[in-house]
Structures are given as C-alpha cells and as structure tokens.
C-alpha cells in the first residue's frame, strides 16, 4: 500500500483552536471523515478525504471519552463512550 494523504494534530491545530486527539475514525454516508476527539470529548467532521480538512464539530456535549465510531444503515452514529461504559446512538440530521 502507498500513503496518499495524512492529517496530523499539528496541521489541524492551525485551523482549529484546541488540540485534537483522534481516538477513532469512520466515514459517513456522504464520504466525510468523522473522528472521535478524546481531548474535547467530541465528534468532529473533517470533510472529504480529497479536500483540505476543516474540522466541524458534530457532537459537542454528552460524551466523556469517545473511543469508537460507526454508522448504521439507517444513518445513525454509534459512539462507544468508554468512561460512561456505554454505546450512545445519535440520529444524523445533516445533509
């Protein structure tokens, strides 16, 4: 395999005011990169892989330590919150 792109914490910090510590990644049904951020207890959308990443908060409240993400066929986002010992289900309501 050949590396075709990379997004790191330093590069994101130039465009987002706080440090991002990505613990999980998934793709939504539109092909956007979605990451769990344990530093801010949030879930962020970075946009499409072929575009320059622009972090956009998707979930900013209610998470303690998000460590895993996945989307269902019904377009719900499942977030494993290890500090709360739970799986939280969010209904996607964008685009």
Rosetta silent file (secondary structure, phi, psi, omega in degrees, C-alpha in Angstrom):
SEQUENCE: XXXXXXXXXXXXXXXXXXXXXXXXXXXXXXXXXXXXXXXXXXXXXXXXXXXXXXXXXXXXXXXXXXXXXXXXXXXXXXXXXXXXXXXXXXXXXXX
SCORE:     score description
SCORE:     0.000 S_00000001
   1 L     0.000  151.248 -179.693    0.000    0.000    0.000 S_00000001
   2 L  -120.442  131.971  176.993    1.058    3.550   -0.653 S_00000001
   3 L   -68.077  126.102 -179.636    0.257    6.512    1.633 S_00000001
   4 L  -112.957   -7.966  177.990   -1.757    9.069   -0.345 S_00000001
   5 L  -172.520  158.899 -179.589   -2.564   11.582    2.390 S_00000001
   6 L  -152.894  137.657  173.140   -2.124   12.369    6.049 S_00000001
   7 L  -121.208  125.073  179.762   -3.768   14.656    8.588 S_00000001
   8 L  -119.649  170.884 -177.569   -1.905   15.216   11.837 S_00000001
   9 H   -60.442  -40.627 -179.551   -2.567   17.087   15.067 S_00000001
  10 H   -62.207  -47.558 -179.827   -0.209   19.933   14.182 S_00000001
  11 H   -60.967  -41.318  178.508   -1.872   20.584   10.842 S_00000001
  12 H   -68.246  -34.385 -177.787   -5.336   20.571   12.375 S_00000001
  13 H   -65.297  -20.281  176.804   -4.249   22.880   15.209 S_00000001
  14 L   -70.134  -22.647 -175.954   -3.532   25.591   12.638 S_00000001
  15 L  -118.086   -8.395 -178.160   -7.245   25.704   11.782 S_00000001
  16 L  -128.710  132.010 -169.513   -8.958   24.543   14.977 S_00000001
  17 L   -66.085  -23.003 -178.531   -8.430   26.379   18.281 S_00000001
  18 L  -117.115  162.460  179.189   -7.934   23.351   20.524 S_00000001
  19 L   -68.211  140.001  177.601   -5.781   20.228   20.341 S_00000001
  20 L  -110.776  124.956  175.116   -7.398   17.230   18.666 S_00000001
  21 L  -115.584   95.648 -176.448   -6.614   13.743   19.931 S_00000001
  22 E   -75.843  126.323  179.032   -8.260   11.362   17.478 S_00000001
  23 E  -112.311  -14.140 -179.606   -9.163    8.006   19.005 S_00000001
  24 E  -157.039  156.450  178.625  -11.431    6.658   16.248 S_00000001
  25 E  -142.556  145.793  173.429  -12.333    7.315   12.640 S_00000001
  26 E  -151.935  174.595  176.704  -15.226    6.383   10.364 S_00000001
  27 E  -118.741  137.813  175.197  -16.861    7.636    7.181 S_00000001
  28 L   -81.977 -178.759 -176.034  -20.425    8.908    6.942 S_00000001
  29 L   -70.825  -11.785  177.628  -22.740    8.006    4.053 S_00000001
  30 L   -97.674   -0.458  178.677  -21.555   11.076    2.115 S_00000001
  31 L    89.565    9.794  176.827  -17.886   10.051    2.349 S_00000001
  32 E   -77.020  145.995  175.784  -16.866   12.581    5.014 S_00000001
  33 E   -82.714  125.607  179.359  -14.176   11.623    7.533 S_00000001
  34 E  -116.648  129.205 -179.562  -15.616   11.579   11.069 S_00000001
  35 E  -124.554  146.949  171.107  -13.259   11.412   14.071 S_00000001
  36 E   -90.250  132.105 -178.423  -13.728   10.954   17.808 S_00000001
  37 E  -115.709  108.923 -178.142  -11.732   13.528   19.772 S_00000001
  38 L   -75.707  -20.943  179.052  -10.883   12.488   23.328 S_00000001
  39 L   -67.642  -43.750 -177.569   -9.335   15.893   24.165 S_00000001
  40 L  -104.227    4.753  179.694  -12.564   17.832   23.729 S_00000001
  41 L    56.484   47.215 -173.327  -14.959   14.914   24.377 S_00000001
  42 E  -139.734  172.453  172.053  -16.462   15.484   20.952 S_00000001
  43 E  -121.595  132.366 -175.487  -17.004   14.056   17.475 S_00000001
  44 E  -122.482  148.116  171.404  -15.766   16.107   14.518 S_00000001
  45 E  -102.279  129.160  178.923  -16.303   16.034   10.772 S_00000001
  46 E  -100.846   -1.234 -177.492  -13.134   16.715    8.754 S_00000001
  47 E    89.050 -166.648 -177.974  -14.831   16.744    5.356 S_00000001
  48 E   -80.090  147.145 -176.909  -13.985   14.554    2.399 S_00000001
  49 L   -58.726  -32.408 -177.427  -10.532   12.908    2.201 S_00000001
  50 L   -80.961   -7.312  178.864   -9.683   14.573   -1.111 S_00000001
  51 L  -101.818  162.345  175.904  -10.401   18.039    0.331 S_00000001
  52 L   -67.567  130.857 -175.474   -8.352   20.058    2.810 S_00000001
  53 L   -67.019  129.972  174.841   -9.558   19.059    6.310 S_00000001
  54 L  -127.910  102.969 -177.286  -11.737   21.644    8.048 S_00000001
  55 L   -62.789  127.362  177.355  -12.830   20.399   11.487 S_00000001
  56 E  -127.726  118.911  179.809  -16.542   20.911   12.112 S_00000001
  57 E   -61.052  133.497  177.692  -17.999   19.844   15.482 S_00000001
  58 E  -108.793  -47.047  175.602  -20.776   17.264   15.107 S_00000001
  59 E  -126.679  122.478 -176.891  -21.283   16.222   18.755 S_00000001
  60 L  -120.434   -9.436 -178.826  -20.018   18.584   21.445 S_00000001
  61 L  -131.875  149.678  172.173  -21.972   17.583   24.567 S_00000001
  62 L    94.292   -0.866  178.118  -22.710   14.341   26.376 S_00000001
  63 L  -110.883  141.328  178.272  -19.517   12.384   25.704 S_00000001
  64 L  -100.959  -48.477 -178.200  -16.888   11.542   28.305 S_00000001
  65 L  -154.103   79.262 -177.783  -14.271    9.543   26.386 S_00000001
  66 E   -70.536  126.170 -176.281  -15.300    8.583   22.819 S_00000001
  67 E  -125.627   -8.698  178.735  -13.128    5.722   21.563 S_00000001
  68 E  -152.859  146.928 -178.206  -15.018    4.085   18.668 S_00000001
  69 E  -137.530  147.981  168.733  -17.413    5.197   15.933 S_00000001
  70 E  -161.294  154.948  175.189  -19.581    3.591   13.273 S_00000001
  71 E  -104.909  146.119  175.207  -22.605    4.446   11.157 S_00000001
  72 L   -92.899  170.828  175.813  -25.637    2.193   10.760 S_00000001
  73 L   -62.864  -26.407 -179.784  -27.581    1.578    7.563 S_00000001
  74 L   -84.932    7.348  178.256  -30.235    3.915    8.994 S_00000001
  75 L    67.041   34.118  170.707  -27.607    6.717    9.144 S_00000001
  76 E   -98.687  146.689  178.792  -27.357    6.768   12.933 S_00000001
  77 E  -100.607  124.335  175.788  -23.957    7.307   14.518 S_00000001
  78 E  -100.079  129.608 -178.879  -22.928    4.865   17.263 S_00000001
  79 E  -124.169  121.916  174.470  -20.294    6.161   19.690 S_00000001
  80 E   -84.134  116.339 -179.939  -18.559    3.939   22.243 S_00000001
  81 E  -106.036  100.282 -171.471  -18.018    6.127   25.331 S_00000001
  82 L   -69.428  -31.224  179.389  -15.526    4.204   27.445 S_00000001
  83 L   -71.497  -32.505  179.021  -15.727    6.465   30.513 S_00000001
  84 L   -90.332   -3.462 -178.529  -19.511    6.136   30.632 S_00000001
  85 L    52.422   49.415 -176.244  -19.338    2.381   29.814 S_00000001
  86 E  -150.550  161.502  169.944  -21.978    2.868   27.135 S_00000001
  87 E  -109.101  122.305 -178.651  -22.766    2.992   23.450 S_00000001
  88 E  -104.731  136.926 -176.886  -24.557    6.218   22.564 S_00000001
  89 E  -110.886  126.390  179.834  -26.749    6.424   19.467 S_00000001
  90 E  -119.816  133.394  175.231  -27.137    9.724   17.609 S_00000001
  91 E   -83.624  125.413 -179.645  -29.576   10.378   14.768 S_00000001
  92 L   -78.780  128.055 -179.016  -27.818   12.180   11.926 S_00000001
  93 L  -127.248   20.498  176.295  -29.763   15.238   10.798 S_00000001
  94 L  -105.057  152.580  174.197  -27.341   16.989    8.448 S_00000001
  95 L    28.609    0.000    0.000  -27.381   16.928    4.623 S_00000001
